[in-house]
Amino acid sequence: MRNVNAPFRARIGLLDDGPLTFDQLSTVLERTAFTVPFENFAIIESRTQTISKEQLLDKITVQGEGGLCYELNTLFCFFMLDNGLDARMVSGVVYNHEKQRYPATGRTHVTILLRHENQTYLVDTGFGSNLPLRPLPLSGEPVSSSNGDFRIVPAYGEHAELGDYVLEMKLKHKHSEWMTGYVFDTAKTITHDTELNAIQRIIAEHSDSPFNKKPLVTKVTKRGTITLTPSFFTEWCDGVMTKTPVDESSYRELLSRYFGMRRPW
């Protein structure tokens, strides 16, 4: 089975080929966020494939696509493991702020836990434009990055029914109070590809899934975020939001220029 290390470094433009250390993770997380988009095209185009290490390598490092959490975080976890880091994947549930509840899709968020020097950290490259860009200690200390402030707190109230820790965030220029990102369970380790494929089926088929309705692609930038749908191109830059209507022609041009992707439709 192929090693993820070299092709993943090439995908994110990481020239250093030395062993990946914990101290380098923040730089690598930023490069990944700025390079690999969060997108749902495989689901919208009905071309999902069985999730595996080889399939993800081909999709993300060869074909130059992005993916959803169960793809992006799985490949990043393989990358860390190939570099000798003590990483594992766990599942969680993303909070729906619009509906003020957890969705009926259940435990479909895949994230990563990393053990380093007797402390556990959360690492996430698959949470849309809400990425911490730093390893987050489960001990609770807030961590700041160019994307905002993030922290992990013990689960409480309704959250405690679904897991033991909660990711909270204050996105830069967007939130003034701590907002719930998702709850996760440190005991729910994902150990087999079948679990990832079950998550993919739910996201592709469930009526409560937000990712099977229309195309979405988003990415963190050095000064904010960019998001493209068939209707609008939305850019946050230094706290200023610009929302531009798009048509079919401009959609394809923006997709290529900002995300390096082309679609057959």
C-alpha positions as CSV (number, residue, x, y, z in Angstrom):
1,M,0.0,0.0,0.0
2,R,1.3,3.4,-1.0
3,N,2.8,5.8,1.6
4,V,0.8,9.0,1.9
5,N,3.7,11.2,3.0
6,A,5.3,12.2,-0.4
7,P,2.2,12.7,-2.4
8,F,0.4,14.7,0.3
9,R,3.4,17.0,0.8
10,A,3.4,17.6,-3.0
11,R,-0.3,18.4,-2.9
12,I,0.1,21.1,-0.3
13,G,3.4,22.4,-1.6
14,L,5.4,21.4,1.4
15,L,9.0,21.2,0.1
16,D,10.5,20.0,3.4
17,D,10.8,16.2,3.2
18,G,12.1,15.7,6.7
19,P,10.2,13.9,9.4
20,L,7.0,15.8,10.4
21,T,7.1,17.0,14.0
22,F,4.4,18.2,16.3
23,D,5.8,21.7,16.2
24,Q,5.4,21.7,12.4
25,L,1.7,20.8,12.5
26,S,0.4,24.3,12.6
27,T,2.3,25.2,9.4
28,V,1.1,22.0,7.7
29,L,-2.5,22.6,8.8
30,E,-2.5,26.1,7.3
31,R,-1.0,24.8,4.0
32,T,-3.7,22.1,3.9
33,A,-6.5,24.6,4.6
34,F,-5.2,27.1,2.0
35,T,-4.8,24.4,-0.7
36,V,-7.3,21.5,-0.4
37,P,-10.9,22.7,-0.6
38,F,-13.9,21.4,1.4
39,E,-16.4,20.3,-1.3
40,N,-19.2,17.8,-2.0
41,F,-18.9,17.3,-5.8
42,A,-18.6,13.6,-5.6
43,I,-22.0,13.4,-3.8
44,I,-23.7,15.9,-6.1
45,E,-22.4,14.1,-9.2
46,S,-23.3,10.6,-7.8
47,R,-19.8,9.3,-8.2
48,T,-18.9,8.4,-4.7
49,Q,-16.5,5.5,-4.3
50,T,-15.6,3.1,-1.6
51,I,-13.4,5.0,0.9
52,S,-9.9,3.6,1.2
53,K,-6.4,4.9,1.6
54,E,-5.7,4.3,-2.2
55,Q,-9.0,6.0,-3.2
56,L,-8.3,9.1,-1.2
57,L,-4.8,9.4,-2.4
58,D,-6.0,9.3,-6.0
59,K,-8.9,11.7,-5.4
60,I,-7.0,14.4,-3.4
61,T,-3.4,14.1,-4.4
62,V,-3.6,12.9,-8.0
63,Q,-6.9,14.3,-9.3
64,G,-6.5,17.5,-7.3
65,E,-9.9,17.4,-5.7
66,G,-11.0,18.1,-2.1
67,G,-13.6,16.4,-0.1
68,L,-15.7,16.3,3.0
69,C,-14.6,15.5,6.6
70,Y,-14.5,11.8,6.2
71,E,-12.2,12.2,3.3
72,L,-10.0,15.1,4.3
73,N,-9.4,14.1,7.9
74,T,-8.9,10.4,7.0
75,L,-6.1,11.3,4.5
76,F,-4.5,13.7,7.0
77,C,-4.6,11.1,9.7
78,F,-2.8,8.6,7.3
79,F,-0.3,11.4,6.6
80,M,0.4,11.8,10.4
81,L,0.6,8.1,10.9
82,D,3.1,7.7,8.1
83,N,5.2,10.3,9.9
84,G,5.2,8.4,13.1
85,L,2.7,10.5,15.0
86,D,0.2,8.9,17.4
87,A,-3.1,9.8,15.7
88,R,-6.5,8.2,15.5
89,M,-9.9,9.1,14.1
90,V,-13.1,9.6,16.1
91,S,-16.7,10.5,15.2
92,G,-18.8,13.4,16.3
93,V,-22.0,15.4,15.5
94,V,-21.9,19.0,14.1
95,Y,-24.3,21.4,15.7
96,N,-26.9,23.1,13.4
97,H,-27.1,26.7,14.5
98,E,-29.8,27.6,12.0
99,K,-32.2,24.9,13.4
100,Q,-30.7,25.1,17.0
101,R,-30.3,21.4,17.2
102,Y,-28.1,18.5,16.3
103,P,-29.2,16.9,13.0
104,A,-30.9,13.6,12.5
105,T,-27.9,12.4,10.5
106,G,-26.2,11.6,13.8
107,R,-22.5,10.9,14.3
108,T,-21.2,11.8,10.8
109,H,-18.4,14.1,11.5
110,V,-14.9,12.6,11.4
111,T,-12.1,14.3,13.2
112,I,-8.6,13.4,14.5
113,L,-7.2,12.9,18.0
114,L,-3.4,13.2,18.4
115,R,-1.5,12.1,21.5
116,H,1.7,14.0,22.1
117,E,3.8,14.2,25.3
118,N,1.1,12.8,27.5
119,Q,-1.5,15.2,26.2
120,T,-4.3,14.7,23.7
121,Y,-5.1,17.2,21.0
122,L,-7.9,17.6,18.4
123,V,-6.7,18.1,14.8
124,D,-9.3,18.9,12.1
125,T,-8.8,19.7,8.4
126,G,-12.4,18.8,7.4
127,F,-14.7,21.3,9.1
128,G,-15.4,23.6,6.1
129,S,-14.2,27.1,6.6
130,N,-14.3,26.7,10.5
131,L,-10.8,25.2,10.8
132,P,-8.8,25.8,13.9
133,L,-5.5,25.7,11.9
134,R,-3.7,24.5,15.1
135,P,-3.8,21.4,17.3
136,L,-6.3,22.0,20.1
137,P,-5.5,20.6,23.6
138,L,-8.4,18.7,25.2
139,S,-7.2,20.3,28.5
140,G,-9.3,23.4,27.5
141,E,-6.8,26.2,26.8
142,P,-8.0,28.5,24.0
143,V,-5.9,28.5,20.9
144,S,-5.8,31.4,18.4
145,S,-5.1,31.3,14.7
146,S,-5.6,33.5,11.7
147,N,-9.1,32.0,11.5
148,G,-10.2,32.9,15.1
149,D,-10.2,31.4,18.6
150,F,-10.9,27.8,19.4
151,R,-11.1,25.6,22.5
152,I,-12.2,22.1,23.6
153,V,-14.4,21.9,26.7
154,P,-16.0,19.0,28.5
155,A,-19.5,18.2,27.1
156,Y,-22.4,19.6,29.1
157,G,-26.1,19.7,28.9
158,E,-27.6,18.3,25.7
159,H,-24.1,17.9,24.3
160,A,-23.2,15.3,26.9
161,E,-25.8,12.9,25.4
162,L,-23.7,12.7,22.3
163,G,-20.1,12.8,23.4
164,D,-17.6,13.8,26.1
165,Y,-16.0,16.9,24.5
166,V,-17.2,20.0,22.5
167,L,-15.3,22.1,20.0
168,E,-16.2,25.7,20.5
169,M,-15.1,28.6,18.3
170,K,-15.1,32.4,17.9
171,L,-14.5,32.9,14.2
172,K,-12.5,36.0,13.4
173,H,-14.8,39.0,12.4
174,K,-17.9,36.7,12.8
175,H,-18.5,35.7,16.4
176,S,-18.3,37.7,19.6
177,E,-19.3,34.8,21.8
178,W,-18.2,31.2,21.9
179,M,-20.2,29.1,19.5
180,T,-20.7,25.3,19.4
181,G,-18.9,23.6,16.5
182,Y,-19.5,20.0,17.2
183,V,-19.5,17.4,20.0
184,F,-17.3,14.3,19.7
185,D,-16.7,11.2,21.7
186,T,-13.1,10.2,22.5
187,A,-14.2,6.6,22.9
188,K,-15.7,6.3,19.4
189,T,-12.5,5.5,17.6
190,I,-13.0,4.7,13.9
191,T,-11.1,1.5,13.2
192,H,-12.2,0.4,9.8
193,D,-13.1,1.7,6.4
194,T,-16.6,0.3,6.7
195,E,-17.4,3.0,9.3
196,L,-16.2,5.7,6.9
197,N,-18.3,4.3,4.1
198,A,-21.4,4.1,6.3
199,I,-20.9,7.8,7.1
200,Q,-20.5,8.6,3.4
201,R,-23.8,6.8,2.7
202,I,-25.7,8.8,5.3
203,I,-24.3,12.1,4.1
204,A,-25.1,11.2,0.5
205,E,-28.6,9.9,1.1
206,H,-30.1,11.3,4.3
207,S,-32.8,13.9,3.9
208,D,-31.3,15.9,6.8
209,S,-27.9,16.0,5.2
210,P,-26.8,19.5,4.1
211,F,-24.3,18.1,1.5
212,N,-26.7,16.3,-0.9
213,K,-28.7,19.4,-2.0
214,K,-26.4,21.6,-4.1
215,P,-22.7,22.0,-5.0
216,L,-20.6,23.7,-2.3
217,V,-16.9,24.4,-2.3
218,T,-15.1,26.5,0.4
219,K,-11.6,27.2,1.5
220,V,-9.7,29.2,4.1
221,T,-7.5,31.9,2.8
222,K,-4.7,33.9,4.5
223,R,-7.2,36.8,5.0
224,G,-10.5,35.0,5.5
225,T,-12.5,32.5,3.5
226,I,-14.0,32.0,0.1
227,T,-17.2,30.0,-0.7
228,L,-18.7,29.2,-4.1
229,T,-22.2,27.8,-4.9
230,P,-24.0,27.9,-8.3
231,S,-25.7,31.1,-7.1
232,F,-23.1,33.1,-5.3
233,F,-19.4,33.7,-4.7
234,T,-18.9,34.8,-1.1
235,E,-15.5,36.2,0.1
236,W,-14.6,37.2,3.6
237,C,-11.4,39.4,3.5
238,D,-10.1,41.2,6.6
239,G,-13.6,41.1,8.1
240,V,-15.4,42.5,5.0
241,M,-17.9,40.2,3.2
242,T,-18.5,40.4,-0.5
243,K,-21.3,38.3,-2.0
244,T,-21.4,38.3,-5.8
245,P,-24.1,36.6,-7.9
246,V,-22.8,34.1,-10.4
247,D,-24.0,32.5,-13.7
248,E,-22.9,29.3,-15.3
249,S,-19.9,30.9,-17.1
250,S,-18.6,32.9,-14.1
251,Y,-19.1,29.8,-11.9
252,R,-16.8,27.7,-13.9
253,E,-14.2,30.6,-14.1
254,L,-14.3,31.2,-10.4
255,L,-14.1,27.5,-9.6
256,S,-11.0,27.2,-11.7
257,R,-9.3,30.4,-10.6
258,Y,-9.9,30.2,-6.8
259,F,-10.1,26.4,-6.2
260,G,-8.2,24.9,-9.1
261,M,-11.1,22.7,-10.1
262,R,-13.2,21.9,-13.2
263,R,-16.6,20.2,-13.3
264,P,-18.2,18.4,-16.2
265,W,-21.5,20.2,-15.8
